[in-house]
Amino acid sequence: MARFEGSGKSRKAFATEAGVGLAIFQYWLYKLRRERRPTAVRKFPVSEVRLVPVTVRAQSTAPALIELRVAGVRLRVPVGADPGYVARLSAALREARAC
């Protein structure tokens, strides 16, 4: 992979020259690139995160919370919490569950 990245060649040209099928070459290229990424930076496919509109009506004097279930864990998040933080927390829980 290091030779490929320094070659300046297209994936197809490099794979052909190396005598490797393009599909196999791309599989290993993507796999090794994913493994090189630090865990905290790893991106999850958009299909794993679903956001839906929610209308919250206060019924008591207690702080309004949104309850989420992620990887078997129940999270209660205050209304108005930073969505980016909630997404990162959810991703970390999913990843911890996978270990």
C-alpha positions in Angstrom: 0.0 0.0 0.0 2.9 2.4 0.7 4.3 1.7 -2.8 0.8 2.4 -4.3 0.4 5.7 -2.3 3.8 6.9 -3.5 3.4 5.8 -7.1 1.0 8.4 -8.3 -0.8 5.8 -10.4 -4.5 5.0 -10.5 -5.7 2.1 -8.5 -6.5 0.1 -11.7 -3.1 0.8 -13.2 -1.2 -0.2 -10.0 -3.3 -3.3 -9.4 -2.8 -4.5 -13.0 1.0 -3.9 -12.8 1.2 -5.7 -9.5 -0.8 -8.7 -10.9 -3.7 -8.2 -8.4 -7.4 -8.0 -9.2 -8.8 -4.5 -8.8 -11.5 -5.6 -6.3 -9.1 -7.4 -4.0 -6.6 -4.4 -4.2 -9.4 -1.9 -3.3 -10.6 -4.1 -0.5 -7.2 -4.2 1.2 -6.6 -0.5 0.5 -9.8 0.5 2.2 -9.3 -2.0 5.1 -5.8 -0.7 5.9 -6.8 2.9 5.6 -9.7 2.3 8.1 -7.3 0.6 10.5 -4.9 3.5 10.3 -7.5 6.1 11.4 -7.7 6.8 15.1 -10.8 5.4 16.7 -12.1 8.9 17.8 -12.0 10.1 14.2 -13.6 7.0 12.6 -16.7 7.9 10.7 -19.9 5.9 10.8 -22.0 5.6 7.7 -24.8 8.1 7.5 -27.3 5.3 7.4 -26.4 4.4 11.1 -27.5 7.8 12.4 -31.1 8.7 12.1 -32.4 12.0 13.3 -36.1 12.6 13.5 -38.1 15.8 14.3 -39.4 15.9 17.9 -41.9 18.2 19.5 -41.4 18.5 23.3 -44.1 19.8 25.5 -43.3 20.4 29.2 -45.6 18.7 31.5 -43.8 19.2 34.8 -41.2 21.5 36.4 -38.5 18.8 36.0 -35.9 19.6 33.2 -37.1 18.3 29.8 -35.2 15.2 28.7 -35.0 13.2 25.5 -34.5 9.5 26.0 -32.4 7.5 23.5 -31.6 3.8 23.4 -28.2 3.1 21.9 -26.5 -0.3 21.9 -28.7 -1.4 24.8 -28.0 1.7 26.9 -30.7 4.2 27.8 -29.5 7.8 27.6 -31.4 10.7 29.0 -30.2 13.9 27.3 -31.5 17.4 28.2 -33.4 19.1 25.5 -31.1 21.6 23.8 -28.0 19.4 24.3 -25.4 19.8 21.5 -26.4 17.3 18.7 -22.8 16.7 17.8 -22.0 15.7 21.3 -25.0 13.3 21.4 -23.9 11.8 18.0 -20.3 11.3 19.2 -21.6 9.7 22.5 -23.9 7.4 20.6 -21.1 6.4 18.2 -18.8 5.6 21.1 -21.4 3.5 22.8 -22.0 1.5 19.5 -18.2 1.0 19.1 -17.8 -0.1 22.8 -20.6 -2.6 22.3 -18.9 -4.0 19.2 -15.7 -4.7 21.2 
